[in-house]
């Protein structure tokens, strides 16, 4: 039972990692809390549904299509909701992000209705992989873990081995200095939103496929949990985000398996952890502690 719940928690943790990495990168570059990120997760899931149902694309191409649509949506949000407010009070950009999220959720409810719909057939049969007599694993969860590992590996290679990746790291350290050194800051910010949105789309598609459900507000709770992961790991820290996502996923899975008799919603566990982290270690597990002068 314990091994089964930990395995389920690892798969759930990689979903949180895929969603949270984008938030971490955006905060690292802009010091911005991107509250519209959860709705991008939803946009990716609906884009995959459209690709399979109406464009008749195979599942892998549908995921790539969803990543492209979500990347464009992320760039559009940055261009029209955040860039005009760059340099303004952080509350202004936060409210702008919340407004965009509400607008997109309501737009999708008008287009697709608010009813929950089944995810279309992907052509990939869901199967159970027996690991031991008492521990099983579905191929969907295996795909989630593989997608997370591949996404993190490609992101690491991009940040370490490409000029744009190095420019993103430079902007994250000091945007003004990077601009003075010739870095195109607007392009760096756009690429950051593109990458984060594309990874969130992968998470949205895999979750919609795993639970066979799709609805316009599906990104609300994962978006909030992504903030919990980012705070848990340390704002702006990608290693912290990975650790935080796995910790939250495993804790939620264990609570779901061993606290079934308690009247505790497993979604509340994330916010309890958030409160404890803010009280005990506000900088997070991997965050830098800055002494007040």
C-alpha positions as CSV (number, residue, x, y, z in Angstrom):
1,X,0.0,0.0,0.0
2,X,2.8,2.4,0.9
3,X,4.8,1.7,-2.2
4,X,1.7,2.0,-4.4
5,X,0.9,5.5,-2.9
6,X,4.4,6.7,-3.3
7,X,4.5,5.6,-6.9
8,X,1.2,7.4,-7.5
9,X,2.6,10.4,-5.7
10,X,5.6,10.5,-8.0
11,X,3.4,10.6,-11.1
12,X,1.3,13.4,-9.5
13,X,4.4,15.2,-8.6
14,X,5.6,15.3,-12.2
15,X,2.3,16.9,-13.2
16,X,2.9,19.6,-10.6
17,X,6.5,20.0,-11.8
18,X,5.4,20.5,-15.4
19,X,2.9,23.2,-14.4
20,X,5.2,24.9,-11.8
21,X,8.4,25.2,-13.9
22,X,6.8,27.9,-16.0
23,X,5.8,29.9,-12.9
24,X,9.3,29.6,-11.6
25,X,10.9,30.8,-14.8
26,X,8.5,33.7,-15.1
27,X,9.2,34.7,-11.5
28,X,12.9,34.3,-12.0
29,X,13.0,36.7,-14.9
30,X,10.2,39.2,-14.1
31,X,9.7,38.7,-10.4
32,X,6.1,38.4,-11.4
33,X,3.4,36.1,-9.9
34,X,1.8,34.8,-13.1
35,X,-1.8,34.1,-11.9
36,X,-3.0,33.4,-15.5
37,X,-0.8,30.3,-15.7
38,X,-3.4,27.9,-14.6
39,X,-5.7,28.9,-17.4
40,X,-2.9,28.1,-19.9
41,X,-3.0,24.6,-18.6
42,X,-6.7,24.4,-19.5
43,X,-6.1,26.0,-22.9
44,X,-3.6,23.2,-23.7
45,X,-6.0,20.5,-22.8
46,X,-8.8,22.0,-25.0
47,X,-6.3,22.5,-27.9
48,X,-5.5,18.8,-27.8
49,X,-9.2,17.9,-27.8
50,X,-9.7,20.1,-30.8
51,X,-6.7,18.6,-32.6
52,X,-7.9,15.0,-32.0
53,X,-11.7,15.6,-32.6
54,X,-11.7,18.1,-35.5
55,X,-8.2,18.0,-37.0
56,X,-8.0,14.2,-36.6
57,X,-4.4,14.3,-35.5
58,X,-2.7,11.4,-33.7
59,X,-2.2,11.8,-30.0
60,X,1.5,12.8,-30.1
61,X,0.9,15.4,-32.8
62,X,-2.1,16.6,-30.7
63,X,0.2,17.2,-27.8
64,X,2.6,19.2,-29.9
65,X,-0.3,21.2,-31.3
66,X,-1.5,21.9,-27.8
67,X,2.0,23.0,-26.8
68,X,2.1,25.4,-29.8
69,X,-1.3,26.9,-29.0
70,X,-0.5,27.2,-25.3
71,X,2.8,28.9,-26.1
72,X,1.1,31.4,-28.3
73,X,-1.5,32.0,-25.6
74,X,1.2,32.6,-23.1
75,X,3.0,35.1,-25.3
76,X,-0.3,36.9,-25.9
77,X,-1.0,37.1,-22.2
78,X,2.5,38.5,-21.6
79,X,2.3,41.0,-24.5
80,X,-1.1,42.4,-23.7
81,X,-1.6,41.9,-19.9
82,X,1.9,42.2,-18.4
83,X,4.2,44.1,-20.7
84,X,2.2,47.4,-20.6
85,X,2.4,47.2,-16.8
86,X,6.1,46.4,-16.6
87,X,7.6,48.6,-13.9
88,X,4.2,49.3,-12.3
89,X,3.2,48.2,-8.8
90,X,3.2,44.4,-8.4
91,X,-0.5,44.5,-7.4
92,X,-1.4,45.9,-10.8
93,X,0.2,43.1,-12.7
94,X,-1.2,40.5,-10.3
95,X,-4.8,41.9,-10.8
96,X,-4.2,41.9,-14.6
97,X,-3.2,38.3,-14.5
98,X,-6.3,37.4,-12.5
99,X,-8.5,39.3,-14.9
100,X,-7.0,37.5,-17.9
101,X,-7.6,34.1,-16.2
102,X,-11.3,35.0,-15.5
103,X,-11.8,36.3,-19.0
104,X,-10.4,33.1,-20.7
105,X,-12.3,30.8,-18.4
106,X,-15.6,32.6,-19.2
107,X,-14.7,32.7,-22.9
108,X,-14.2,28.9,-22.9
109,X,-17.4,28.4,-21.0
110,X,-19.3,30.4,-23.7
111,X,-17.7,28.4,-26.5
112,X,-17.6,24.9,-25.0
113,X,-20.2,25.3,-22.1
114,X,-19.3,24.7,-18.5
115,X,-20.2,21.0,-18.6
116,X,-17.5,18.4,-18.1
117,X,-16.8,16.5,-21.2
118,X,-14.9,13.3,-21.9
119,X,-11.5,13.5,-23.4
120,X,-11.6,12.1,-27.0
121,X,-10.2,8.7,-27.9
122,X,-6.4,8.9,-28.4
123,X,-5.9,5.5,-30.0
124,X,-3.6,4.6,-27.1
125,X,-5.1,1.9,-24.9
126,X,-4.8,2.4,-21.2
127,X,-3.2,-0.7,-19.7
128,X,-2.1,-1.7,-16.2
129,X,1.6,-2.7,-15.6
130,X,2.0,-5.1,-12.7
131,X,5.3,-4.3,-10.9
132,X,4.7,-6.7,-8.0
133,X,1.7,-8.6,-6.7
134,X,0.4,-5.6,-4.8
135,X,1.9,-2.7,-6.8
136,X,0.6,-1.8,-10.2
137,X,1.2,1.1,-12.5
138,X,-0.8,2.4,-15.6
139,X,0.9,3.3,-18.8
140,X,-0.7,6.8,-18.5
141,X,1.3,7.5,-15.3
142,X,4.4,6.1,-17.0
143,X,3.9,8.6,-19.8
144,X,3.4,11.4,-17.3
145,X,6.8,10.6,-15.6
146,X,8.5,10.2,-19.0
147,X,7.1,13.5,-20.2
148,X,8.3,15.2,-17.0
149,X,11.8,13.8,-17.3
150,X,12.1,14.6,-21.0
151,X,10.7,18.1,-20.5
152,X,13.2,18.8,-17.7
153,X,16.1,17.3,-19.7
154,X,15.3,19.5,-22.7
155,X,14.8,22.5,-20.5
156,X,18.2,21.9,-18.8
157,X,19.9,21.5,-22.2
158,X,18.2,24.7,-23.5
159,X,19.2,26.8,-20.5
160,X,22.8,25.5,-20.5
161,X,23.7,25.1,-24.1
162,X,21.9,27.8,-26.1
163,X,22.4,31.5,-26.4
164,X,18.8,32.2,-25.5
165,X,19.0,29.9,-22.5
166,X,22.1,31.8,-21.2
167,X,20.3,35.1,-21.9
168,X,17.4,33.9,-19.8
169,X,19.7,33.1,-16.9
170,X,21.4,36.5,-17.3
171,X,18.0,38.3,-17.2
172,X,17.0,36.3,-14.2
173,X,20.1,37.5,-12.3
174,X,19.8,41.1,-13.3
175,X,17.5,42.2,-16.1
176,X,18.8,45.8,-16.3
177,X,22.4,44.6,-16.5
178,X,21.5,42.1,-19.2
179,X,19.8,44.8,-21.2
180,X,22.8,47.0,-21.0
181,X,24.9,44.1,-22.2
182,X,22.8,43.8,-25.4
183,X,20.3,41.2,-24.4
184,X,16.9,41.7,-26.0
185,X,14.8,41.6,-22.8
186,X,11.4,41.5,-24.5
187,X,12.5,38.5,-26.5
188,X,13.8,36.7,-23.4
189,X,10.5,37.3,-21.6
190,X,8.5,36.1,-24.6
191,X,10.6,32.9,-24.9
192,X,10.2,32.3,-21.1
193,X,6.4,32.5,-21.3
194,X,6.5,30.2,-24.4
195,X,8.5,27.5,-22.7
196,X,6.5,27.6,-19.4
197,X,3.1,27.6,-21.2
198,X,4.1,24.7,-23.5
199,X,5.1,22.6,-20.4
200,X,1.9,23.5,-18.7
201,X,0.0,22.4,-21.8
202,X,1.6,18.9,-21.6
203,X,0.5,18.6,-18.0
204,X,-3.1,19.7,-18.9
205,X,-3.4,17.2,-21.8
206,X,-2.0,14.2,-19.7
207,X,-4.3,15.0,-16.8
208,X,-7.4,15.3,-19.0
209,X,-6.4,12.0,-20.6
210,X,-5.7,10.3,-17.3
211,X,-9.0,11.4,-15.7
212,X,-11.0,11.4,-19.0
213,X,-12.5,14.8,-18.1
214,X,-12.3,18.3,-19.6
215,X,-13.9,21.5,-18.4
216,X,-13.1,25.3,-18.6
217,X,-12.2,25.7,-14.9
218,X,-9.9,22.7,-14.7
219,X,-6.8,24.9,-14.4
220,X,-7.9,26.7,-11.3
221,X,-6.8,24.3,-8.6
222,X,-3.6,23.1,-10.4
223,X,-2.7,26.7,-10.9
224,X,-3.0,27.4,-7.2
225,X,-1.1,24.2,-6.3
226,X,1.7,25.3,-8.6
227,X,2.1,28.4,-6.5
228,X,2.4,26.2,-3.4
229,X,5.1,24.1,-5.2
230,X,7.0,27.3,-6.2
231,X,6.9,28.7,-2.6
232,X,7.7,25.3,-1.1
233,X,10.8,24.9,-3.4
234,X,11.9,28.5,-3.3
235,X,10.8,31.3,-5.6
236,X,12.8,31.3,-8.8
237,X,14.6,27.9,-8.1
238,X,14.0,25.2,-10.7
239,X,15.7,22.5,-8.5
240,X,13.4,23.7,-5.7
241,X,10.4,23.4,-8.0
242,X,11.3,19.8,-8.8
243,X,11.8,18.9,-5.1
244,X,8.6,20.8,-4.1
245,X,6.5,19.1,-6.8
246,X,7.6,15.6,-5.8
247,X,7.1,16.4,-2.1
248,X,3.6,17.7,-2.7
249,X,2.6,14.9,-5.0
250,X,3.8,12.2,-2.6
251,X,2.2,13.9,0.5
252,X,-1.1,14.3,-1.3
253,X,-1.1,10.7,-2.5
254,X,-0.2,9.4,1.0
255,X,-3.0,11.5,2.6
256,X,-5.4,10.3,0.0
257,X,-4.5,6.6,0.7
258,X,-4.2,6.7,4.5
259,X,-6.5,9.5,5.6
260,X,-9.7,8.3,3.9
261,X,-11.6,8.2,7.2
262,X,-10.8,11.8,8.0
263,X,-12.9,14.6,6.6
264,X,-10.0,16.2,4.9
265,X,-9.9,17.2,1.3
266,X,-6.6,16.2,-0.2
267,X,-6.5,19.5,-2.1
268,X,-6.4,21.3,1.3
269,X,-3.1,19.5,2.1
270,X,-1.2,21.7,-0.4
271,X,-2.4,24.9,1.2
272,X,-1.7,23.6,4.7
273,X,1.9,22.9,3.5
274,X,2.0,26.4,2.0
275,X,1.0,28.0,5.3
276,X,3.6,26.0,7.2
277,X,6.3,26.9,4.8
278,X,5.5,30.6,5.0
279,X,5.5,30.5,8.8
280,X,8.7,28.3,9.2
281,X,10.8,29.0,6.1
282,X,9.4,31.9,4.0
283,X,12.3,31.5,1.5
284,X,11.4,27.9,0.7
285,X,13.6,24.8,0.7
286,X,16.0,26.1,-2.0
287,X,15.3,29.8,-1.7
288,X,18.0,32.3,-0.7
289,X,17.6,33.9,2.7
290,X,18.3,37.6,2.5
291,X,19.2,39.3,5.7
292,X,17.5,42.6,6.4
293,X,19.9,45.5,6.6
